[in-house]
Amino acid sequence: MYDVIIAGAGPNGLLMATELALAGVKPLVLERREEVDVSPKANGLVGQVNQALDFRGIYERFAGTTQPPTAVPAYPFAAMTLGLAGIDRNPMYVLPIQQRRMEELLAERASELDVEIRRGHEVRSLTQQGESVTVRIATSSGEYELEAKYLVAADGGRSAIRKQLGIGFPGITDTSFVGRAGVVGIDAPTANQETGELDVPGHGTLRPMTFTRTEGGLFAFAMFVPGQFRVTFLEWTDAEVPGDDVPVTFDELGAAARRVLGAELTMHEPPDGVPAMLGRSTDGINSRQAERYREGRVFLVGDAAHVHSAMGGPGLNLGLQDALNLGWKLAATIKGWAPDGLLDTYDTERRPVGERVLMHTRAQLALVAPGPNVTALRELCGELLQDKANVQHIADLMSGADVRYEHGDHELTGRFFADRALHGDGGLTRFAHLMRGARPVLLLMNDRSDLADLATGWADRVELVRAQPVDHAPPAEAVLVRPDGYVAWAGSAAEGLERALATWFGVAQVRA
Ligand SMILES: Cc1cc2nc3c(=O)[nH]c(=O)nc-3n(C[C@H](O)[C@H](O)[C@H](O)COP(=O)(O)OP(=O)(O)OC[C@H]3O[C@@H](n4cnc5c(N)ncnc54)[C@H](O)[C@@H]3O)c2cc1C
């Protein structure tokens, strides 16, 4: 019997697999597709997920640098500019990277950790019995069954597993607009092939990865490879739209550009034989969340648990941190040291975070619609965004920096423990490097041998590190950080530490 079967080798299923493998549990990943999906999806990682992936060394692979994540000086919120340079704590870490590349690199990491990924194997159905889940799998050469202790459904927004379990997916499908998109070539002088900027009459110089809202609709674009522009036009319209059997042409895309931008934008086939992948969508945007993230031995992660508009790019900030939250809890349960109820905290911690993402993506979609009322609302928002406190609030919301799972005595408790430079027995390091093994860390920042003695009862599970911050005063005498980077406890009192160790990491070993 397998410990865990993961359905879906998208980014969230793959990260889940690496988390389990790091914790010593062997998962099996089943992916319906034969090859990595090449359709255009995420263009980057936005927010706290960058720091969380830095804790595993995955950010380094994605970014191709050993430098820690960097925050951007400005970021779009509902096609308005959030000026972040002046705020006290800028949490908008952004890494431009295409989803396809993320999936390739995560699969590479999974294979280094000996994770088996079976491509072309589709989970068709499941049954749960006492201590296990039986999964029926279809391949091109027939069907077979496997048994596992747990099943993780990372099978995307249309999750067949969620549907089979009868877990409701309430929410809305906003069909008030038509989308047109493609990968196109745009010539100079309109396009700067090096910077990816576009000079559009009436709009000045538009930077890539920004949104332009007009009374005609919304225009977004990016340039990932010099000369290849990914463009998207959204129009709120009742006008008749050609059927799915009618291919989108460059003329149709150009007409959308004229309506949205009120200007001529000449687009043509992209260079180097790259497919233009012109498309039209009237399906609308789903904004839905699963009623519960767990049903017995089955857990939903990522898009299987929540879908929403891509405004602000929050999808993987949310989904990948679902995987980081569930991974160590599931591994602890399989290893036999999880305290009662640990697995249930996956739902109680992550569902409210998903609700907040649905809230701000819906708000952003409402704020980019055309019409004088929305224009007035945007003016008002623009005024509010002159106030640094409001910018901080929105940036914390969009990045996930405002997530706090529990409110303990200390300000840090329940929050993500940000990376910092440390000086300890082993010399200079970063806190992020202490988290590479996906184990809980007790960071002692003062000479408290009583706390160190206490923690020996959990030495098989919890890493003890003595180190001091290089640039700042210690935020507490000691901090106990969970494998997902969240603070289980901070402070100085031995009773508090003992309680937190038992709450999160189970019963102490009997000392010899
Ligand atoms: C146009 C667009 C732009 C986006 N931009 C961003 C962005 O900039 N930043 C961001 O963070 N997010 C963005 N997103 C969202 C992001 O792409 C998703 O959140 C992400 O793909 C979710 O990953 P996942 O692993 O949960 O699901 P998916 O990526 O959907 O992966 C699910 C996998 O499961 C497989 N599968 C399905 N059913 C089965 C089955 N029964 N058995 C086995 N395998 C199965 C599928 O083949 C697939 O490989 C964007 C999405 C779109 C569509």
Ligand as a Chemical Component Dictionary entry (heavy atoms), coordinates in Angstrom:
data_LIG
# 
_chem_comp.id                   LIG 
_chem_comp.type                 NON-POLYMER 
_chem_comp.pdbx_formal_charge   0 
_chem_comp.three_letter_code    LIG 
# 
loop_
_chem_comp_atom.comp_id 
_chem_comp_atom.atom_id 
_chem_comp_atom.alt_atom_id 
_chem_comp_atom.type_symbol 
_chem_comp_atom.charge 
_chem_comp_atom.model_Cartn_x 
_chem_comp_atom.model_Cartn_y 
_chem_comp_atom.model_Cartn_z 
_chem_comp_atom.pdbx_ordinal 
LIG C1  C1  C 0 -4.258 32.435 -17.996 1  
LIG C2  C2  C 0 -3.836 32.155 -16.584 2  
LIG C3  C3  C 0 -2.909 32.973 -15.967 3  
LIG C4  C4  C 0 -2.510 32.718 -14.658 4  
LIG N1  N1  N 0 -1.578 33.535 -14.090 5  
LIG C5  C5  C 0 -1.120 33.254 -12.858 6  
LIG C6  C6  C 0 -0.035 33.989 -12.311 7  
LIG O1  O1  O 0 0.546  34.862 -12.932 8  
LIG N2  N2  N 0 0.390  33.655 -11.057 9  
LIG C7  C7  C 0 -0.185 32.643 -10.366 10 
LIG O2  O2  O 0 0.235  32.394 -9.227  11 
LIG N3  N3  N 0 -1.194 31.900 -10.870 12 
LIG C8  C8  C 0 -1.660 32.182 -12.104 13 
LIG N4  N4  N 0 -2.647 31.406 -12.646 14 
LIG C9  C9  C 0 -3.231 30.320 -11.832 15 
LIG C10 C10 C 0 -2.371 29.048 -11.875 16 
LIG O3  O3  O 0 -2.111 28.690 -13.204 17 
LIG C11 C11 C 0 -3.116 27.926 -11.150 18 
LIG O4  O4  O 0 -3.409 28.366 -9.849  19 
LIG C12 C12 C 0 -2.293 26.635 -11.120 20 
LIG O5  O5  O 0 -2.222 26.023 -12.371 21 
LIG C13 C13 C 0 -2.916 25.631 -10.152 22 
LIG O6  O6  O 0 -2.057 24.535 -10.044 23 
LIG P1  P1  P 0 -2.636 23.091 -9.631  24 
LIG O7  O7  O 0 -1.423 22.225 -9.520  25 
LIG O8  O8  O 0 -3.536 23.226 -8.463  26 
LIG O9  O9  O 0 -3.568 22.685 -10.834 27 
LIG P2  P2  P 0 -3.249 22.499 -12.384 28 
LIG O10 O10 O 0 -2.119 23.346 -12.802 29 
LIG O11 O11 O 0 -4.544 22.635 -13.075 30 
LIG O12 O12 O 0 -2.745 21.012 -12.461 31 
LIG C14 C14 C 0 -3.629 19.929 -12.285 32 
LIG C15 C15 C 0 -3.006 18.714 -12.920 33 
LIG O13 O13 O 0 -3.818 17.588 -12.638 34 
LIG C16 C16 C 0 -3.948 16.804 -13.809 35 
LIG N5  N5  N 0 -5.188 16.034 -13.662 36 
LIG C17 C17 C 0 -6.462 16.483 -13.750 37 
LIG N6  N6  N 0 -7.333 15.499 -13.492 38 
LIG C18 C18 C 0 -6.589 14.399 -13.218 39 
LIG C19 C19 C 0 -6.909 13.062 -12.864 40 
LIG N7  N7  N 0 -8.179 12.675 -12.724 41 
LIG N8  N8  N 0 -5.904 12.167 -12.664 42 
LIG C20 C20 C 0 -4.604 12.561 -12.785 43 
LIG N9  N9  N 0 -4.256 13.822 -13.131 44 
LIG C21 C21 C 0 -5.220 14.730 -13.325 45 
LIG C22 C22 C 0 -3.957 17.818 -14.932 46 
LIG O14 O14 O 0 -3.601 17.234 -16.166 47 
LIG C23 C23 C 0 -2.931 18.830 -14.429 48 
LIG O15 O15 O 0 -1.623 18.520 -14.859 49 
LIG C24 C24 C 0 -3.070 31.631 -13.950 50 
LIG C25 C25 C 0 -4.007 30.795 -14.565 51 
LIG C26 C26 C 0 -4.376 31.044 -15.877 52 
LIG C27 C27 C 0 -5.357 30.106 -16.523 53 
# 
loop_
_chem_comp_bond.comp_id 
_chem_comp_bond.atom_id_1 
_chem_comp_bond.atom_id_2 
_chem_comp_bond.value_order 
_chem_comp_bond.pdbx_ordinal 
LIG C1  C2  SING 1  
LIG C2  C3  SING 2  
LIG C2  C26 DOUB 3  
LIG C3  C4  DOUB 4  
LIG C4  N1  SING 5  
LIG C4  C24 SING 6  
LIG N1  C5  DOUB 7  
LIG C5  C6  SING 8  
LIG C5  C8  SING 9  
LIG C6  O1  DOUB 10 
LIG C6  N2  SING 11 
LIG N2  C7  SING 12 
LIG C7  O2  DOUB 13 
LIG C7  N3  SING 14 
LIG N3  C8  DOUB 15 
LIG C8  N4  SING 16 
LIG N4  C9  SING 17 
LIG N4  C24 SING 18 
LIG C9  C10 SING 19 
LIG C10 O3  SING 20 
LIG C10 C11 SING 21 
LIG C11 O4  SING 22 
LIG C11 C12 SING 23 
LIG C12 O5  SING 24 
LIG C12 C13 SING 25 
LIG C13 O6  SING 26 
LIG O6  P1  SING 27 
LIG P1  O7  DOUB 28 
LIG P1  O8  SING 29 
LIG P1  O9  SING 30 
LIG O9  P2  SING 31 
LIG P2  O10 DOUB 32 
LIG P2  O11 SING 33 
LIG P2  O12 SING 34 
LIG O12 C14 SING 35 
LIG C14 C15 SING 36 
LIG C15 O13 SING 37 
LIG C15 C23 SING 38 
LIG O13 C16 SING 39 
LIG C16 N5  SING 40 
LIG C16 C22 SING 41 
LIG N5  C17 SING 42 
LIG N5  C21 SING 43 
LIG C17 N6  DOUB 44 
LIG N6  C18 SING 45 
LIG C18 C19 SING 46 
LIG C18 C21 DOUB 47 
LIG C19 N7  SING 48 
LIG C19 N8  DOUB 49 
LIG N8  C20 SING 50 
LIG C20 N9  DOUB 51 
LIG N9  C21 SING 52 
LIG C22 O14 SING 53 
LIG C22 C23 SING 54 
LIG C23 O15 SING 55 
LIG C24 C25 DOUB 56 
LIG C25 C26 SING 57 
LIG C26 C27 SING 58 
# 
